[in-house]
Amino acid sequence: MANSTIESNPILDRLPKHLRQFIKPQDYNDYSAINQAVWRYAMRKNIDYLSEVAHSSYLEGLKKTGISVDSIPNMYGMNRILKEIGWAAVAVDGFIPPNAFMEFQAYNVLVIASDIRQIDHIEYTPAPDIIHEGAGHAPIIANPEYAEYLRRFGEIGCKAISSAKDYELYEAVRYLSIIKEAPNTLQDKIDAAEKAVEDLQNDMGEPSEMALIRNLHWWTVEYGLIGTVENPKIYGAGLLSSIGESKWCMTDEVKKLPYNINSTFQNFDITKPQPQLFVTPDFAFLSQVLESFANTMALRTGGVQAVNKIIASKAIGTVELTTGLQISGVFTNSIETNGKVAYLQTTGETALSYKNKELVGHGTINHPDGFGTALGKLKGINLAIEDMSPRDLRAYDIYEGELVTFEFEGGVIVKGEIITGTRNLQGKILLISFRNCTVTHGDTILFKPEWGQYDMAVGKMVDSGYSGPADLNSFNLITHEISSQTIKTKKTPERIELELLYEQVREYRNKQTASASISNILDCLKTNHPNDWLLAVELYELSVKFNKTDLAKATLDYLEILKGKRPDVSHLIADGIKIADADLVLN
């Protein structure tokens, strides 16, 4: 069934517009019979092996989420079933920016790269694909404790502040994953892309919050083990979807370490198998570590550190003051005195909000060229402006129509005529607006009267800082441009013929009929496609299943020849034969 439009549901309907820009339709007709065979082999091999080593939630989750062994999942069918456990899924094109990926999780939405790996990368691919996302992530979220961890991780993770270099690295990794998965990419091109990623990784400087929380995500959601160091089980999607690494990770060659907050500082290389993995005792412990990390984030610490992180990000961020006033924009400068923020400055479009809702008259239209404000207490006055009652404000001449001079403890001086104040519902003052205002710090002029009305935020200090705007509607966030798209190669006549053979075998399995006898398919395979091994494995499985003894022997003999010709896939062929023979015993 073709699907060229995105079918919505109540969970997807909650997604904000800026996340919808990453969603693409899943055109199910784009999957070839070879793609279906790759999915089927990976799933059969996974289930055969993972039934022994995966967390019990995995096999149970496959049933609950409607993941079929025989067919690539249809996103729309998945959504109908995922809705029962409070989740949904959307298709995207490969990697998307980390903040967006995590924000989808916060809305209980799985992001699924709808492409599928090439047969040459059947064991592992660095590119996100539907095997990794659909067969790896989806089943485990049927476990309520883990699903809540994933949602909470998204909620916290999307607030993590990135550095400017994080985005460079994201683009470089995305490009590398695309060309490594694309057929016929020259090795020189791959080597150059790998070097670019390596050079960036070696020159990242102090790791950002996003870099650190991505480490936690990698060592849990992607490559996590659960249980004990001596007897771990797999729950990470990267391992569940990699038929090579899921086996290798259980050997003594991979070091198993207890999972804790220190895992935050263990970096990873997405292009290589992991030399060590971390084991959590249970899913609840994951949430404990996440909360410990969140306590180190600007989101919770605030202060000078939060402001410096947002400035370094060179992207839209939000600073929340002790009054609850939120300033969103690209922060470019701050003045610090005695370890406290004395002045804040944004450049370009800025919006002011309270409780994530833009204040009337203080959107980007009103502040198109930046916003600056003094912070802290007034010099010589013990009571902060935000804590003053109406009577206190009058006593200190902080009143409409008064000409005042505010000298702050941090050395900033604000001099002008008060026009009005903006208060919250509880009567707490959030903003004071001035006309004919001059703002200085020493010899530096921060604001001149000719620049217009000066709006001063009220706040003792910075209480919180995080990535993105407070009110998602304040800014145009529909700006994502994909620098590199997944590569679709033109099919050769040989490839088209091979796909037709796979299609005939698939029809035979589904309906026990085909346009050509499966014996003829084997002859064509030997003559015209001597390097293809997966279709021969499928033929062997069918000949065994339907008791075609002569064909089974002929196919098995051919597979033995192929094992000698192609030692790189001999273990895959052997596993395919083993699973087919096991099916016969079971039946």
Order of alpha helices (4+ residues) and beta strands (2+ residues): alpha-alpha-alpha-alpha-alpha-beta-alpha-beta-alpha-alpha-alpha-alpha-beta-beta-alpha-alpha-beta-beta-alpha-alpha-alpha-beta-beta-beta-beta-beta-alpha-beta-beta-beta-beta-beta-beta-alpha-alpha-alpha-alpha-alpha
